[in-house]
């Protein structure tokens, strides 16, 4: 009997020359062809932040943790590069990731701003998704949020460039309702991981996110959708989460009572229970021919 693939790290090169780093975790039975979950973290968070989700998910699903453009070990276009930082470019890179991995469909889990990507992906490429889960995800970043992330600089991207990734993360960690870390050792680890991305990499992605708005796409989402809504986030109000649920027909919303925005971290158990229940419900509905 072949041994499971367990965890492997890969770097894919896209037709535009940019590279995407990802980690594949697979602890499923060797005789089973599992469904695949694709996870993307929010701004400044790369694949390594999701280590604590793997024991639960990877026993039953192939799990792909993907570094977003400019994050972690994925390439970061410079200001001189002729890189089109557009929604179509970012979504095409996700499609190419699935194509290179020979995956026709995945369950997409997007945290924070990557949930915005998930919403757009579900609207534009529904045939590539089994389901969509968003965690603490806004639909857009209004002026007060952009000002908050600027930390006194002329813009959010400029703050990333001037402060560097670690300096920007240090400022963010001081804002109530964001990291809200109770353990100083965890905060130190968190900052060390933020530093894996370059300030320029984060700046380029911040420029892209500053104009991203998925509100008009919500009504086009037809795939099964789970919304994990933070009760105490500084970046997205609970009312906004409820409004997403109202606009996406048949979506399921679960409120997670964490300390701040990063509920995937401080309330991982609650999030994982909700995700597991959602996926099991989907499996049952599919077996009954309901979806």
C-alpha positions as CSV (number, residue, x, y, z in Angstrom):
1,X,0.0,0.0,0.0
2,X,1.3,3.4,-0.9
3,X,1.9,5.9,1.9
4,X,-0.1,9.1,1.9
5,X,1.5,12.2,0.5
6,X,1.4,13.9,3.9
7,X,2.8,17.5,3.6
8,X,4.7,18.8,0.6
9,X,5.7,22.3,-0.4
10,X,5.5,23.4,-4.1
11,X,6.1,26.5,-6.2
12,X,4.1,27.0,-9.4
13,X,5.0,29.3,-12.2
14,X,2.1,31.1,-13.9
15,X,2.0,32.1,-17.6
16,X,2.7,35.8,-16.5
17,X,6.0,34.7,-14.9
18,X,4.8,35.1,-11.3
19,X,5.2,32.2,-8.9
20,X,2.8,30.9,-6.3
21,X,4.0,28.9,-3.2
22,X,1.7,26.4,-1.7
23,X,1.7,23.6,0.9
24,X,-0.3,20.4,0.2
25,X,-1.4,18.4,3.2
26,X,-3.0,15.0,2.7
27,X,-3.4,12.5,5.5
28,X,-6.4,10.8,3.9
29,X,-6.6,7.0,3.3
30,X,-4.5,5.9,0.3
31,X,-7.4,4.1,-1.3
32,X,-9.7,7.2,-1.2
33,X,-9.7,10.1,-3.7
34,X,-10.5,13.0,-1.4
35,X,-12.1,16.3,-2.2
36,X,-9.7,19.3,-1.9
37,X,-9.9,22.3,0.3
38,X,-8.0,25.5,-0.8
39,X,-7.2,27.9,2.0
40,X,-6.0,31.5,1.5
41,X,-5.3,33.8,4.5
42,X,-6.0,37.5,4.8
43,X,-3.7,40.4,4.3
44,X,-0.1,39.7,5.5
45,X,-0.9,36.1,6.5
46,X,0.6,33.3,4.5
47,X,0.2,29.5,4.4
48,X,2.1,28.9,7.7
49,X,-0.6,30.6,9.7
50,X,-2.9,27.7,9.2
51,X,-0.8,24.9,10.7
52,X,-3.4,24.3,13.5
53,X,-6.2,23.7,11.1
54,X,-4.4,20.8,9.3
55,X,-4.8,17.9,11.8
56,X,-8.6,18.3,11.7
57,X,-9.1,18.9,8.0
58,X,-6.3,16.9,6.3
59,X,-7.4,13.6,7.7
60,X,-10.5,13.7,5.5
61,X,-9.6,16.2,2.7
62,X,-6.6,17.1,0.7
63,X,-5.8,20.6,1.9
64,X,-3.9,23.2,-0.1
65,X,-2.6,26.3,1.8
66,X,-1.7,29.0,-0.8
67,X,0.4,32.1,-0.4
68,X,-1.4,35.1,-2.0
69,X,0.5,37.3,-4.5
70,X,3.2,39.2,-2.6
71,X,2.9,37.1,0.5
72,X,5.1,34.5,2.1
73,X,7.1,32.6,-0.5
74,X,5.0,33.6,-3.5
75,X,6.6,36.2,-5.8
76,X,6.1,39.9,-5.2
77,X,6.1,42.1,-8.3
78,X,8.2,45.2,-8.0
79,X,7.0,48.7,-8.8
80,X,9.0,48.5,-12.0
81,X,7.4,45.2,-13.2
82,X,4.7,45.3,-15.8
83,X,2.3,43.3,-13.5
84,X,-1.4,44.0,-13.8
85,X,-2.6,44.0,-10.2
86,X,-6.2,43.5,-11.2
87,X,-9.0,41.2,-10.0
88,X,-8.9,39.3,-13.3
89,X,-5.1,38.7,-12.9
90,X,-5.5,37.5,-9.4
91,X,-8.4,35.2,-10.2
92,X,-6.7,33.8,-13.3
93,X,-3.7,32.9,-11.1
94,X,-6.1,30.9,-8.9
95,X,-7.6,29.2,-11.9
96,X,-4.1,28.3,-13.2
97,X,-3.1,27.0,-9.8
98,X,-6.1,24.6,-9.9
99,X,-5.3,23.6,-13.5
100,X,-1.6,22.9,-12.7
101,X,-2.7,20.8,-9.8
102,X,-5.2,19.0,-12.0
103,X,-8.1,20.0,-9.8
104,X,-11.5,20.5,-11.4
105,X,-13.2,21.7,-8.2
106,X,-12.3,22.7,-4.6
107,X,-13.8,23.9,-1.4
108,X,-12.5,27.5,-1.1
109,X,-11.8,28.9,2.3
110,X,-10.9,32.6,2.3
111,X,-10.0,34.5,5.4
112,X,-10.5,38.3,5.7
113,X,-9.6,39.9,2.4
114,X,-9.1,36.5,0.7
115,X,-12.8,35.9,1.4
116,X,-13.4,38.9,-1.0
117,X,-11.4,36.9,-3.6
118,X,-13.5,33.9,-2.8
119,X,-16.7,35.9,-3.4
120,X,-15.4,37.1,-6.8
121,X,-14.2,33.6,-7.7
122,X,-17.5,32.1,-6.9
123,X,-19.4,34.6,-9.0
124,X,-17.1,34.3,-12.0
125,X,-16.0,30.6,-11.8
126,X,-18.7,28.7,-10.0
127,X,-18.0,25.5,-11.9
128,X,-14.5,25.4,-10.1
129,X,-16.0,25.3,-6.6
130,X,-17.8,22.8,-4.5
131,X,-18.4,25.5,-1.9
132,X,-17.2,28.8,-0.5
133,X,-16.4,29.6,3.1
134,X,-15.5,33.2,4.1
135,X,-14.1,34.1,7.5
136,X,-14.1,37.6,8.9
137,X,-14.5,38.9,5.3
138,X,-15.6,42.4,4.3
139,X,-17.0,43.1,0.9
140,X,-14.8,46.2,0.5
141,X,-12.5,48.4,2.5
142,X,-14.1,51.8,3.2
143,X,-12.1,55.0,3.8
144,X,-12.0,54.6,7.6
145,X,-10.4,51.2,7.2
146,X,-7.9,52.4,4.7
147,X,-7.0,55.3,7.1
148,X,-6.7,52.8,10.0
149,X,-4.3,50.6,8.0
150,X,-2.2,53.7,7.0
151,X,-1.1,54.4,10.6
152,X,-0.5,58.1,9.9
153,X,1.2,57.6,6.5
154,X,-0.2,59.0,3.3
155,X,-1.7,55.6,2.3
156,X,-1.9,52.0,3.3
157,X,0.6,50.9,0.7
158,X,3.0,53.7,1.7
159,X,2.7,52.5,5.4
160,X,3.8,49.0,4.3
161,X,6.7,50.4,2.4
162,X,7.8,52.8,5.2
163,X,7.3,50.6,8.1
164,X,8.2,47.3,6.5
165,X,6.1,44.1,7.1
166,X,7.1,43.7,10.7
167,X,6.6,47.3,11.6
168,X,3.2,47.4,9.9
169,X,2.2,44.2,11.8
170,X,3.4,45.8,15.1
171,X,1.1,48.8,14.6
172,X,-1.8,46.5,13.6
173,X,-1.4,44.3,16.7
174,X,-1.9,47.4,18.9
175,X,-5.4,48.1,17.5
176,X,-8.2,46.6,19.6
177,X,-10.3,44.1,17.6
178,X,-7.6,43.0,15.2
179,X,-5.0,40.5,16.4
180,X,-6.2,40.7,20.1
181,X,-3.5,38.2,21.2
182,X,-3.7,37.2,24.8
183,X,-0.4,35.4,24.7
184,X,2.7,37.6,24.1
185,X,4.6,34.5,22.8
186,X,2.0,34.0,20.2
187,X,2.2,37.7,19.2
188,X,6.0,37.4,18.8
189,X,5.5,34.3,16.6
190,X,2.8,36.1,14.6
191,X,5.1,39.1,14.0
192,X,7.9,36.8,12.9
193,X,5.6,35.2,10.3
194,X,4.3,38.6,9.1
195,X,8.0,39.4,8.4
196,X,8.2,36.6,5.9
197,X,6.5,38.9,3.4
198,X,8.4,42.0,2.1
199,X,7.0,45.4,2.7
200,X,6.9,46.0,-1.0
201,X,5.0,42.7,-1.5
202,X,2.4,43.8,1.0
203,X,2.3,47.3,-0.5
204,X,1.5,46.1,-4.0
205,X,-1.3,43.9,-2.7
206,X,-2.6,46.7,-0.5
207,X,-3.0,48.9,-3.6
208,X,-5.0,46.1,-5.3
209,X,-7.2,45.6,-2.2
210,X,-7.8,49.3,-1.7
211,X,-10.2,49.4,-4.7
212,X,-11.6,45.8,-4.6
213,X,-15.3,45.8,-4.0
214,X,-17.4,42.6,-4.3
215,X,-20.8,44.0,-3.2
216,X,-22.2,43.8,-6.8
217,X,-21.1,40.2,-7.1
218,X,-22.8,38.8,-4.1
219,X,-26.1,38.2,-5.9
220,X,-24.3,36.2,-8.5
221,X,-23.0,33.6,-6.0
222,X,-24.8,30.3,-6.5
223,X,-22.4,27.8,-4.8
224,X,-23.1,26.7,-1.2
225,X,-21.6,29.3,1.1
226,X,-20.7,29.5,4.7
227,X,-20.1,32.8,6.5
228,X,-18.1,32.7,9.7
229,X,-18.9,36.1,11.1
230,X,-16.7,37.7,13.9
231,X,-18.6,39.2,16.7
232,X,-15.8,41.7,17.6
233,X,-13.8,42.6,14.5
234,X,-12.4,46.1,14.0
235,X,-12.4,45.5,10.2
236,X,-15.9,44.2,9.5
237,X,-19.1,44.9,11.4
238,X,-21.5,42.1,12.2
239,X,-24.2,44.0,10.3
240,X,-22.1,43.7,7.2
241,X,-21.8,40.0,7.7
242,X,-25.6,39.6,8.1
243,X,-26.0,41.7,4.9
244,X,-23.8,39.3,3.0
245,X,-26.0,36.4,4.2
246,X,-29.1,38.2,3.1
247,X,-27.8,38.8,-0.4
248,X,-26.4,35.3,-1.0
249,X,-29.4,33.0,-1.4
250,X,-29.1,29.8,0.7
251,X,-25.9,30.9,2.5
252,X,-25.3,29.8,6.1
253,X,-24.0,32.3,8.7
254,X,-22.4,31.3,12.0
255,X,-21.3,34.0,14.5
256,X,-18.0,33.3,16.1
257,X,-17.4,35.1,19.5
258,X,-13.6,35.8,19.3
259,X,-11.6,38.6,20.8
260,X,-11.1,40.4,17.4
261,X,-10.8,40.0,13.7
262,X,-8.6,36.9,13.5
263,X,-11.2,34.3,14.7
264,X,-9.4,31.6,12.6
265,X,-6.7,31.8,15.2
266,X,-8.1,32.5,18.7
267,X,-11.4,30.5,17.9
268,X,-10.0,27.9,15.6
269,X,-12.0,25.1,17.3
270,X,-15.3,26.9,16.8
271,X,-14.4,27.7,13.2
272,X,-13.4,24.2,12.4
273,X,-16.6,22.7,13.9
274,X,-18.7,25.1,11.8
275,X,-16.7,24.2,8.6
276,X,-16.8,20.5,9.3
277,X,-20.6,20.6,9.9
278,X,-21.1,22.6,6.7
279,X,-19.1,20.2,4.6
280,X,-20.8,17.2,6.1
281,X,-24.2,18.8,5.4
282,X,-23.1,19.3,1.8
283,X,-22.0,15.7,1.5
284,X,-25.4,14.5,2.8
285,X,-27.3,16.9,0.4
286,X,-25.3,15.7,-2.5
287,X,-25.9,12.1,-1.6
288,X,-29.6,12.9,-1.7
289,X,-29.3,14.7,-5.0
290,X,-30.3,18.1,-3.5
291,X,-27.2,20.0,-4.8
